[in-house]
């Protein structure tokens, strides 16, 4: 691809906040996004920002007794806008953003802090019940139906001689009301895929380093691609289509910094970003294998990289409403609004 035809990563504006930022992600169908923050005293904050005249302005702030490590809106409809959070004490809470910040659902989900959370089917008719999955330092992966109080609908763990922390969880394969899987990534590099229909271990593998993030390119279709990012610069894409055991994988090692997260572009799921401990963001395109030549594995093509911050980029989220618009946050306590150009790539 000619250099002038490649996308560019542009920082539109940024805002420094006096808190550690755990996650930042968009509120669908709005120009607002949420940042989950914490103080040195371990108190938490939920901050809602909006874009006004090209700048990031604070819209609302709520102080909490516990700091949040993760959150999601994916199990909620756009109408309800219920935020699910996992905190440092193992609590799962669901908050009503529109009417009050009292929890509409609260449970002691784990014995130790919740590292990761994901939701599914909040706004997707015919894809099964809305559910939330949590992964914790205690080694357990639990699936929750907010309509059922106190108890998870499924519990899974990494069976090993040593307790393994679950660092990342992701829903996938939710293309009808019966099918659904959960992938979990652990601190020793294990990835396990659990089939929630029959409560079995469907597939597993191991990467050389701990799994920092997992994401299917789409949650609500048959399994297609699974993106995994790791400690020490590892990026891997698994083609999970119609294969139960020998799933092809293509991997890249960028540098020795942690790859904190990877996110697929909602409007084109062959495009994804990875966010690195070096302060850089890399933009990639996945090219599928050539069935004519008999190639079983695809390839990853780097479209652009940009040094965005002086410290690691720990969260990133694409806007589902405007192609190319994104928000990211970093360990230097800066929130950045980004725009990635020329994403209509074939």
C-alpha positions in Angstrom: 0.0 0.0 0.0 1.3 3.5 -0.9 2.3 5.6 2.1 -0.2 8.4 1.2 -3.0 5.9 1.1 -2.3 4.5 4.5 -4.3 5.6 7.6 -2.9 8.3 10.0 -3.4 8.4 13.7 -4.2 11.9 14.8 -4.6 13.2 18.3 -7.5 15.7 18.3 -7.3 16.8 21.9 -6.3 15.5 25.3 -7.2 16.1 29.0 -5.1 15.4 32.1 -7.0 14.3 35.2 -5.7 14.0 38.8 -6.5 10.3 39.0 -5.3 6.9 37.9 -7.5 5.8 34.9 -8.4 2.2 34.6 -10.7 2.2 31.6 -12.3 4.7 29.1 -15.1 3.7 26.7 -17.9 5.3 24.7 -21.5 5.6 25.7 -23.3 4.4 22.5 -25.4 6.9 20.5 -23.8 9.9 22.2 -20.8 12.1 22.2 -20.0 11.1 25.7 -17.6 8.5 27.2 -16.9 7.1 30.6 -13.6 6.9 32.5 -13.2 4.7 35.5 -10.6 6.3 37.9 -9.1 5.7 41.3 -7.4 7.8 44.0 -4.2 6.8 46.0 -6.6 6.2 48.9 -8.2 3.5 46.8 -11.5 5.4 46.4 -13.1 5.2 43.0 -14.6 7.7 40.6 -16.9 7.4 37.6 -16.3 10.4 35.3 -18.5 11.1 32.3 -17.0 13.4 29.6 -18.5 14.8 26.5 -17.0 16.4 23.4 -17.8 20.1 23.1 -16.4 22.3 20.4 -13.6 19.8 19.8 -12.6 19.6 23.5 -13.0 17.1 26.2 -15.3 18.5 28.9 -16.4 16.9 32.2 -20.1 16.2 32.1 -20.6 14.4 35.4 -18.6 12.8 38.3 -19.5 10.3 41.0 -17.3 9.3 43.9 -17.3 5.7 45.0 -16.0 3.8 48.1 -14.1 1.3 46.0 -11.8 1.8 43.0 -12.9 0.1 39.7 -10.6 -2.0 37.6 -13.0 -2.6 34.7 -16.4 -1.9 33.4 -18.8 -2.5 30.4 -22.1 -1.3 28.9 -22.4 -4.3 26.6 -25.0 -6.1 28.7 -27.3 -3.1 28.7 -29.6 -1.5 26.2 -29.0 2.0 24.9 -32.3 3.0 26.5 -31.3 1.8 30.0 -27.5 2.6 29.9 -26.6 0.4 32.9 -22.9 0.3 33.7 -21.5 -2.9 35.1 -18.3 -2.6 37.1 -15.8 -4.9 38.8 -13.9 -3.4 41.8 -10.7 -4.1 43.8 -12.7 -6.0 46.5 -14.3 -8.5 44.1 -17.7 -6.7 43.9 -19.8 -6.7 40.7 -22.2 -3.7 40.6 -24.6 -2.4 37.9 -25.3 1.3 38.0 -28.1 3.3 36.4 -26.3 6.2 34.7 -29.4 8.1 33.8 -31.4 8.2 37.0 -29.1 7.6 40.0 -25.8 6.2 40.9 -27.2 3.7 43.3 -26.6 0.1 42.2 -29.5 -1.7 40.6 -27.6 -4.9 41.0 -24.8 -5.7 43.5 -23.1 -9.0 44.4 -19.8 -10.1 46.0 -18.7 -11.9 42.9 -15.2 -12.9 43.8 -12.9 -13.2 46.9 -10.3 -10.9 45.3 -10.2 -8.1 42.8 -11.9 -8.4 39.4 -9.4 -7.9 36.6 -11.7 -8.1 33.6 -15.4 -7.9 32.7 -17.4 -8.3 29.5 -21.1 -8.2 28.6 -23.2 -9.5 25.7 -26.7 -9.2 24.1 -27.6 -5.9 25.7 -29.0 -4.5 22.4 -29.1 -7.6 20.2 -32.5 -9.3 19.7 -32.3 -13.1 19.2 -28.8 -13.5 20.7 -29.8 -14.9 24.1 -30.2 -13.3 27.5 -28.0 -10.3 28.5 -25.1 -11.7 30.6 -21.9 -10.5 32.3 -18.7 -12.4 32.7 -16.0 -11.6 35.3 -12.4 -12.8 35.7 -10.6 -12.4 38.9 -7.3 -12.7 40.7 -8.8 -15.6 42.6 -8.6 -17.7 39.4 -12.3 -18.0 38.8 -14.4 -17.0 35.7 -18.0 -16.4 36.5 -21.1 -15.7 34.3 -23.9 -13.6 35.7 -27.5 -13.1 34.6 -28.6 -9.8 36.3 -32.2 -11.1 36.5 -31.0 -13.8 38.9 -29.8 -12.4 42.3 -26.7 -13.4 44.2 -25.6 -16.6 42.3 -23.6 -16.9 39.0 -25.1 -19.0 36.3 -21.7 -20.6 35.5 -18.4 -20.9 37.2 -15.1 -21.9 35.5 -11.5 -22.0 36.5 -8.0 -22.9 35.3 -7.3 -26.3 36.8 -3.6 -26.3 37.7 -1.2 -27.1 40.6 -0.8 -23.3 41.1 -3.7 -20.9 41.2 -3.7 -18.8 38.0 -5.0 -15.3 37.9 -7.6 -14.6 35.2 -6.5 -11.4 33.5 -9.0 -11.2 30.6 -12.5 -12.5 29.6 -14.5 -12.2 26.4 -17.9 -13.4 25.1 -18.3 -14.8 21.6 -20.3 -17.1 19.3 -23.6 -15.6 20.6 -25.4 -15.7 17.2 -28.6 -17.2 18.5 -30.4 -17.8 21.8 -28.6 -21.2 22.4 -25.0 -20.7 21.5 -22.4 -18.8 23.5 -18.8 -19.2 24.5 -16.5 -17.4 27.0 -12.8 -17.1 26.5 -10.5 -16.5 29.5 -6.9 -15.6 29.5 -4.6 -16.3 32.5 -1.3 -15.0 33.9 0.7 -18.0 32.6 -0.4 -17.5 29.0 -3.2 -20.0 29.0 -6.3 -19.3 26.9 -9.4 -21.4 27.6 -12.6 -21.4 25.6 -15.7 -22.6 27.6 -18.9 -23.6 25.8 -21.8 -22.3 27.9 -24.4 -24.4 26.1 -23.1 -27.7 27.6 -20.6 -26.3 30.2 -17.5 -27.9 28.7 -14.0 -26.8 27.8 -14.2 -26.4 24.0 -10.6 -25.5 23.2 -7.4 -24.3 24.9 -3.9 -23.2 24.0 -0.9 -21.4 25.6 1.1 -18.4 24.6 4.5 -17.6 26.0 3.4 -14.7 28.2 0.4 -13.6 30.3 -2.8 -12.7 28.5 -3.6 -9.0 28.9 -6.7 -8.8 26.7 -9.0 -11.0 24.6 -11.6 -9.9 22.0 -13.6 -11.7 19.3 -14.0 -9.6 16.2 -17.7 -9.9 16.6 -19.7 -11.2 19.6 -22.9 -12.0 17.9 -21.9 -14.1 14.9 -20.4 -17.5 14.6 -16.8 -17.5 15.9 -14.5 -15.9 13.4 -11.3 -14.3 14.8 -10.0 -14.1 18.4 -7.4 -11.4 19.2 -5.1 -11.9 22.1 -2.5 -9.5 23.5 0.2 -10.4 25.9 3.1 -9.2 28.1 6.4 -8.5 26.3 5.0 -7.4 23.0 2.9 -10.3 21.9 0.0 -10.0 19.5 -1.9 -13.1 18.2 -4.9 -13.7 16.0 -6.7 -17.1 16.0 -9.0 -18.1 13.2 -11.7 -20.0 15.1 -14.0 -20.6 12.2 -15.4 -24.1 12.0 -12.5 -25.7 13.8 -12.7 -27.4 17.2 -9.0 -28.4 17.9 -6.3 -27.2 15.5 -7.0 -23.5 15.3 -4.5 -21.6 13.1 -2.7 -18.7 14.8 -0.6 -15.9 13.4 1.5 -14.0 15.9 3.7 -10.9 16.0 6.2 -9.6 18.6 6.4 -5.8 18.4 8.8 -4.9 21.2 9.3 -6.0 24.8 6.6 -3.7 26.2 3.3 -5.0 27.4 0.4 -4.9 24.9 -2.3 -3.8 27.2 -5.3 -4.1 24.9 -6.5 -4.8 21.4 -9.7 -3.5 19.8 -11.4 -4.3 16.5 -12.9 -1.5 14.5 -16.7 -1.9 14.7 -17.3 -0.9 11.1 -14.6 -3.2 9.6 -13.6 -6.1 11.8 -10.5 -6.9 9.8 -8.9 -3.7 11.2 -7.8 -3.6 14.8 -5.5 -1.6 17.1 -3.1 -2.7 19.8 -2.0 -0.4 22.7 1.5 -0.7 24.1 3.4 0.0 27.3 5.8 2.1 25.3 3.1 4.7 24.7 2.4 3.7 21.1 -0.7 2.6 19.3 -0.4 0.2 16.3 -3.0 -0.1 13.6 -3.3 -3.5 11.8 -5.2 -5.2 9.0 -5.8 -9.0 9.1 -5.6 -10.7 5.7 -7.3 -14.1 5.5 -5.6 -17.2 4.3 -5.6 -18.0 0.6 -7.7 -21.1 0.2 -6.7 -21.4 -3.5 -3.0 -21.9 -2.5 -3.9 -24.0 0.4 -2.5 -21.6 3.0 -4.1 -22.3 6.4 -3.0 -19.2 8.2 -3.7 -15.5 7.4 -1.3 -12.6 8.0 -1.2 -9.4 10.0 -0.2 -6.2 8.1 0.8 -3.2 10.0 -0.9 -0.1 8.6 0.5 2.6 11.0 2.1 3.1 14.3 2.1 6.3 16.4 3.8 7.3 19.6 0.9 8.8 21.5 2.0 9.2 25.1 5.1 9.0 27.3 3.7 6.1 29.3 1.7 3.0 28.5 -1.7 3.2 26.8 -3.9 1.0 29.0 -7.3 1.3 27.4 -8.8 2.1 24.0 -12.3 2.2 22.6 -13.6 2.9 19.1 -16.8 4.9 18.6 -19.5 2.7 17.0 -21.2 5.8 15.8 -18.4 7.6 13.8 -15.8 5.5 12.0 -12.3 6.4 13.0 -13.1 8.2 16.2 -11.6 6.7 19.3 -10.8 7.4 23.0 -7.8 6.1 24.9 -6.2 6.6 28.3 -2.8 6.0 29.7 -0.7 5.6 32.8 0.3 9.3 32.7 -3.3 10.1 33.6 -4.1 11.6 30.2 -7.3 10.9 28.2 -6.9 11.4 24.5 -9.4 11.8 21.7 -8.0 10.2 18.5 -9.1 10.1 14.9 -7.8 7.5 12.5 -8.1 8.4 8.8 -8.8 6.4 5.7 -10.3 3.3 7.3 -12.4 2.3 4.3 -9.8 -0.3 3.5 -10.8 -3.3 1.3 
